[in-house]
Amino acid sequence: MNGKKVAAYFHDVFPRIVEELIQLSGLPLNEIDLVIPHQANPRMLRALSLELGISASQLVVSADTFGNTGAASIPMAFHVAREQVRLHPESTVLRAAVGAGMSWAGTLQRWL
């Protein structure tokens, strides 16, 4: 794995996922309660989120505790958000994933 190229790819794709979901939903970023990205590198997540205007209160980071857990990183971060009582009924949650083969996806959901 070429770490620099993977990081550059994430820096390109993560903003596109966020911007596309915001555009498709019609919700401004400040109306999204939680952003739960793939947890590859917590320092990179915080820096890139700051550049995008995602506040620390919106961003869920679990990689500080668990490291890069691959495909389990978003479900684990979801669990952390619930444990921290940051996930409430009617919360709007944006998830952004970058996976094997450099595939990527995102969802925006209202938590019920």
Secondary structure, 3 states (H helix, E strand, C coil): CCHHHHHHHHHHHHHHHHHHHHHHHCCCHHHCCEEEECCCCHHHHHHHHHHHCCCCCCECCCHHHHCCCHHHHHHHHHHHHHHCCCCCCCCEEEEEEECHHHCEEEEEEECC
